């Protein structure tokens, strides 16, 4: 870890912000380099009201030498003219009561330090305090008790001329905790997995010293199936009406039983990837009781919302990888325009996923195009090669070590969507496909016939040939997609009709059954109590209660599907979406146990 140098630039004589008649208003601005990764750095300015009256609006100006520049900023609007940089307060951060402070930050390139600073046009005297020596490296960590899911790490104290404030504990290159003592218990680990720890001391002005020597520990035991992927979708909109948050993945026990999360969705518009919901993604402030780590967000922290909660979840469950999923049913219409320039499209998505504010959150990109060279909510006529071209462009951009996946159709009918695009050609660039083996049937056919939306196999009377999981998987394999790159899809919900008199599948209906969020759709966690399964067909379950008829998967049918997936040599399974599971994650438990 690079040593971090903090430069403190006090404004001499408490530079005034007003006329002499308002001399009670004064302030200081302080600069510190918070991080340095060689090719760039993070800088932070702190403005403090040292006067006796409220400040309404502030502007910080400084010079950078040629070759040093700001590349992105947060909590202030930063602009430049030549080498002169100006930061103006955001609307919510302009008012500072006496004694109050506000901090804004930025990422930059180059090695220079700021000079000639001004605060609200008041001159800074340019005097820079001598550089405060960095703390020493802590003693090499040692391991205490190590279990399948936890490890106790201890280290020797570092020294500093003004004292050590705390220590950052770093696991596999990511800071997971800041503590004041000389020991830390790391939890949420995976059995049979090596972890490497270092410790870095922080002095009283938040300068980080050099890292300790590394310690590698391996948790005992071994995973039941270390190669099986167990992915689940987390939807950004779940934080609203569903009141489902990243923390629920932890409290339900889901996080401990999955390997990957697809965060749904980023938008595709104007030929590029964009943020889908700015508030839910990275602005929503979480209270302590809603937060994964039990600590409330502050108004001025650089990252909030789902992205920060995912960061906290990964710290607690370091085995989880998170992919940023773009598109989906509603936002797939933008892919056609984006694929007019595949390289630029791929670059935009990668840059968004790797934005410095949340680059540590995402480990890959998932592309959910419904559907290339076929019709979903919108239709595409780009040609069968478009899928291969897209995945090739993305692999070229993201490199070989970045996860790249795609959610794809399960329509195995003759001349259907699987036949419309070159999924086999695209597979060479893809880590795996999430085959959407659900939503084969539903109450968009208002009068029926009733049929479970996620049959594993065909059965007598199935409404359409090729609309089942086995046919989809077999067709993709026959076209040349390796079985290990196919994940079987599981829906954590049911689709149903009302006005039904026949218990067995194939009955007529008068329309979609009532659902909590939309007609004809209901979460498993609701259906298991309101309309328990009464039978199985085609490897999935169905239920008849009153005049309503629902088809959905249960723990028992999921267990059978996982056995089938293992027998076929598939890469694992995935689920849409987490919020449909029970509070103790019984469907995810069935996937995990079935694949182990």
N, C-alpha and C positions, 0 to 999 in steps of 0.2 A: 504494500500500500504506500503510495507516494506520500511523503511528508507534506503537510499542509501549512502554508505560511499565512498568518493573519496580519494585515496591516491596518492599524487604527489611525484614522484621520480626524482628529477633533477639530471642530470649528473654533478658532481662537476667540477668546473673550465672549463666547456665547453669542454668535452672530445674530443680530436682530432681524426680525421679520417685518418690522413696521417702522413708522416714523418715530422720532424721539419721544413724542407724546404718548406713544404706545410701547415704551421701552420695557414694559413688564412682559412682553412677548419675546422669547428667545428660544433657540433650539441648537442642537448639535446633530451632526451626521457622522456615522461611524461605518467604515468599510472593513469587511473581513473576507478572506478567501476560504470558503467552507469545504471545498474539495478540489483535488487536482488529479486528473487521470492521464497526464502526459500530453495528449493531443488536445486537451481542453480543460476547463475548470468551471467551478461554480462560485460566483461572487454574491455577497449579500451586503446591502446597505441597511442600516438601522437609523431612523430619524426619531429623535427624542425631544419632546417639548420640555425645556428646562425653565420656562418662564412661569408666570402666574395667571395668564389668560389663555383661552383656547385658541389653537391654530386652526384656521379654516383654509386648507389647501397648502400643498408644499411641492416644490420642484428641486430636485437634486441634479447638479451638472458636474461633469468631470471630463478630463482628457485621458485618452488611452494613447500610448505610442503606436506608431504605424506597425501593423501586423497583429495588434490585439483588438478584438472586437466582440460585441455581444451578438450571440446567435439566436437566443430566445430568452424571454423574460416572463415573470409572473408577479402578480399583485402590484404592478405599476405599468404604465405605458412608456416604453423606452424607445427613443428615436436617436438619430445621429445626423450631424452635418460634418463630413470629414471625420476627424478624430475627436470631435466634441460630442459627448453623449449627454442626453437629457432624459430624466425619469420624472414623470408626473404622476401624482396619486390617482388611483382608481376612485370612482365616485364614493365608494363605501369607506375609503381609508383616508380621506382628506382631513377629517376633523380629529384633532388631538387635544385632549384635555391636559392641563398642567401635570407633568410627570409621566404622561403616557408615551408609549413608543409604537412604532410601526416598522416592519421589516419587509423589504421586497428583495427578490433574488433574480439572478439571471445565469445562464450558461454562456460561456465564451470560449474563444480560441486565442492562442497566443500566450505570451509569458509576461507581458507588461503589467504594471500596477497603475492605478488611477492617480492623477495629480490635478492641481488647480481646481479643487472642488469648490462649488458654491451651493448654498441652500437658500432658496427664494431670493436669489441675486445678491445675497450677502457674501462678501469675499471671505475665502478661507486663507489663513496665513501660510499654508503649505508646509507647516512643520509636521514631520512624521515621527512618532515615537520610535525609539530603537526597537528592532525586532525582538520579540519575546522568545527566548529559547524554547524549543519543543520539549515535551516530556520524553523520557527515555522509553525504550521498549519494555513491556512487562516481561516477567519471567516466563519461560516456556510452560505452556499449560500442561496439566496432568489430568488424567481421568480418574474419577471416583467410581461410584456405582454406575454401571451401564446395563440397562435392561433392553428388551426388544423394542421399546418405544421411547426410551429416555437415556440421557447421559449427564452426569455431574462433572463439570469442568472447573478446575481451579488453576490459579496462576500467581506468580510472585508480583509484588507491588512495583510499579514504576515510580520514578522520581521526577520532580520538576522544581524549579527555583521558587515558584509561587504556589506550588501544591497541585495535586491531581484531583480533579473534580469527579470523574467517573471513567468507566471503561466501556468500549464497544466490543461486543462479542461477535465475531465474524465466522459464519459457517459456510464453507464452500464458496467463498467470495462475496457473500451477502451478509450485511449487518442484521443480526436477528434480535439483539437486545442491547440496552445501555444500562449498566448497573454501577452502584457505588462501591460494592464489596469486591472480594477477590474470588468469588465462586458463582457459578450459574448452573441451573438445572434446565437442560434443553429437553422439551417434550414433543410428542407428536411425531416421533421418528418411525422409520420403517424397519422391520426386522431384517437381519441379514444384509445390512447396507452400510458401506463405509462413509464416514463424515470427517471432514478436515476443518479444524478450528484454529483461529488465531485471535489475539486480543490486542486492542489498541487503546492507549491511554489518552485522555482528554484533559487539558489543563483548565484553569479558571476562566480563560477567555476563549474556550472551545477550540484551541489548537489541538490537532491530532498528531501524535508522535508516530514513530515507526511501529510496524506490527511485530508481535512476538514471533518466535519460531513456531512452526505449525505443529499441531497434534492431530493425528488421525485415529479415530476409534471406529470399530465396526460393531454394530448391534448384533446380538446373538440371534439364532434362528435363521430361517430362510423363507422367502416368499413361496406361496403355493405354486404360482405360475408367474414368474418374473416377466414374461414376454406378453402376457395378455393385457390388452388395453381395455380399460374400464372408464369410459368417458361419459360425462353428463353435461347437458346444456344448462347454463344459468342465464336467464333472460333479464335484461336491464329493466323492463317495465314491471317486473314482479315486485319491485319496491313500492309500487303505488297501491292499487286496489287489493292485490294479493298479500301485501305486507310481508313479502318473502325477501329476506336479505342474505347476504353472503354468510353471516353468522349462522343462519339456519343449517347450512351445509355442515358446520362443525357440531352444533348441538344435536342434530339428528343422527350423527355418526356417519354421515355420507362421506365426508372428506377423508376419513381414514380408510375408506373402502374403494376409492376411485383412484385413477392414475392421471386423468386429464379433465380439464374443464374447458368447454367452448363458451366464450362470452358472446351472447347474441343480443343485438347485432350492431355492426357498423354499417353505415349506408354506402351505396354506390351511386354517385350522381356527378354529372359534369365530367365524366371520363375518369373519375378517381374515387378513392375511398375517403369517406368523411365520417366524423363523429355522428352517432345515431341520436343520442340524447345527452346533451352536455350536462344537464343538471344531475341526472341519475349516474352518468358515467364518472364524473370527477368533481362535481360541485356540491352535492348533497352533504350536509353536515350531519354526522352520526352522533347520537347520544351514547353515553357509556353503556347503557343496557342493550343497545342495538349493535354495538361494535364487537368485532371478533376478539380484540385484545382487552375489552372492558374499559377503554379510555375514550372519553368524549373528544370529538374533533374540535379544534379551535378555529376561529374565523379566519386566521391568517396563515394556517398551515398550507404548504405548497400544493398538496394533493388531498382531496377528500373523495366522497362518493364511492361507487362500487370498485373503482380501480384501487383506491387505497385499502378497501376492505379485502380485496383479493390479495394485495401485498401482505396484509396481516395474516390471511389464511395460509399463504405459502410459507411464511415464517413459522407458523405453528405446525404445518404439515409439509415439510420440505420436499416430499416425494412428488407432489402435485405439479404438473405443468399446465399452463393456461394458454389457450389459443384465442386470438381475436377473430371472431367469425363475422364475415361480411356478406350482406345480401339478405337471404331468407325470402319467404314467399312475397312479402310486401315490397321489398327493396331490390328484387332481382331485375327489374326493368332497366336498371342502369348499366348492366353488364354489356349489352350490345354496343352502346356508344364507347364504353371503356375499352373494349377489345379492338377498336379501330387503331389503338396505339398500345399494344400489350405491354411494352417495356415501361412506358410512362405510367400505366395503370398499376403495374407491379411495384414500381418505385413509390407511388403515392401511398399504397397500402402499407408497405414496409416502413416508410418514414412515419406514418401515423402510429403504427404499432410500437415503433421504437422511439417515439417522442421522449426526450430526456426526462420529462416529468413522470413518466410511467414505464420507462424502458425495461425496468427490472420485473414488471408485472407479466409481460407476455413472452412466451417461449416459441410462438409460432403463429401462423395464419391459417384460417379455415375459410374456404370459398364455398358459399351456399348459393349456387345459381340454379334457379328453378324456372326454366331448364335450358341448357345450351342447345341451339338448333331445334327447339321444340317449344311447346306452349305451357305456361303455368298461368299466373295472373296476367302476364303479358306473353307475347310470342317472339321468338328469335329465329332468324333465318340466316345466321352467319355461316352455316355449313358444318359438316361433321368434324372437320379438323379443328374447330374453334376450342374445344376442350383441351386437346393436346397442346395447342398454341398457348393457351392461357397458363397451363401448369408449367410448361417449359419456360415461359417468360418469368414466372414467379420464382422458379427454382434458380434460374440464372441470377436473379436479383438478390434472393435471400441467402444463397449459398447452401452447402451440403449439411450444415449442422443446425439449421433452423427448421422447425417442424412446419410441414406444408401438407394440408389435408383438404378434402372436399366432401361436402354432403351431396349425394347423387341420388337419382331416381331409382325406384325399384320396379318400374313398369316393364315387365318381361313379356308383355303381349307381343304377338307377331307384328313387326313394324312399329313397335311402341317406342317409348323414350330412350330405352337402353340402346336401341338400334339407331337412334338419331345422331349420336355423337361418338367420337373415338375415345371411349373410356379406357380401353386397353393401351392405346398409344400414350395417353396421358399418365397412366399408372407408373411409368418409369420415372417420372418426376415427382411422384406423390408418395408421402409416407404411408398413408392409408386413405380409404374411402369410408365415409359414414353412409351406409346404404339405408335409405329411409323406408324401411320395411314396416310401414304403418300408413294409416290413411288410405288404404286401398278402397274402402267403402265407407259411406257415411250418409247422413240425412240431407246432403245436397241432392240426393235422389229421394225426394220428399215422400213418395209413396212406397219406397222400398225397391226391391225386397230387402228385408233385414239381413245383415251379414256382419260378422266381426271385422273391425277395421284392420286387424293385424294378424291374419292367419299365417301360421308357419307353413302349412301344406294346403294343397288343393283338397276339396271335399266334394261329395256329390251335391250338386245344386249351387256351387259357388257362382256368383253372378257373372264373373268374367275370367276367362282363362288367362294365365300368366300373372294374375294379381295375387301373389302370395310370396312369402319370404324365400322359400326353397327354390322356386322357379327363378326369382331374381338373382340369387346367389349363383345358382347353376349356370345361368345365362352369362353372367359377367365372367365366371371362370372359363366357360367355353370360348369366350372371346379373347382370353389370354390374360385376364387380371389375376394375379396370384392370390390364392385363398388367404394368405397371411396379411394381405393388404385390404381385406374386407372386414368391416365391423357390422354386426347385426344390430338393427335398430329396434328399440323397445319404447313404446309409448306409455307414459305414466298417466294415462287418461283413457276414458271411454268415449265412444260415439254412439248415439242412440236416437230412437224414434219414439213417437207416441201414437196412440190410436191403434195399437197392435193387439191382436187377439191370439195369435199363434205363438207358442212358447219356443218351438224350434226355429232355427234360422230359415229365412225364405218367406217370412210372412209379409203382409201388406201393412201400410201405415198411413196416417193422415198428415204427418209432418215431423219435424225434429222435436225430440223431447226437450223439456226445459232444462237449462243449465245455469250454473252460477254466473258465468261470464259470457257465454254465448249459447244460442240454441243448438242442441244436438251434441254438446261437448260438456264433459264433467271430469274432474280430477278423480284419480283412483282413491285418494284418501277420503273422498266423499262417498263414492259409489260402494266401497266395501261395507259401509254401514247402511246406506239408504237403499241399495239395490244389490244385495249379495249375489254372487255367481250361482247360477242354477244348473249349468251344464258346460261342456266343452265341445269344440268342433274345430277341426283343422289345426289343432295344437294351441288354441287359445280359448278364452272363456267367454260366456255370454250370460245375461241375466234377464229375467222377465219379472217385473214387479208392477202390479196393477196393469195399466195399459201401456207402460213404458217398456222398451226393449233396448238393452245396452250390450255392447261387445267391448271387452277390455282384458288386459293381462293381469294375472294374479301372481303371487310368489310361486305357486305351484307350476303354472304354465311357463313362467320365466325360467324356473329351474330346468324344466324340460327343454326349453329353447337353448339354454346355455350348454346342456349336454350335447344337443345337436350341433351347435357351433363348434364345440371342441372336436367332435367326431369329424367335422368337415375341415378341420385345420384352420379355422378363421382366426383373424388377428385379435378378436375380442368382441366387445359389444358396447353400445352407447345408448343413452336414454334422452328423450325429450319429455318434459324437462324437469328439473329438480323439484320445483314447487308442487308437483302432483303427488309426490311421495308422502308417506306418513311422517309424523313427528319423530319416529324412531327409525326411519329409513328402511322399511321392510322390503321394498322392491329393490333398492340398491344392494341390500344384504343378499337377496336372492341372486343378483347378477354376480356379486363378488364370490359368494360360496360356490355358485355353479361353475365359474371359470377357474377356481382354484383346484 
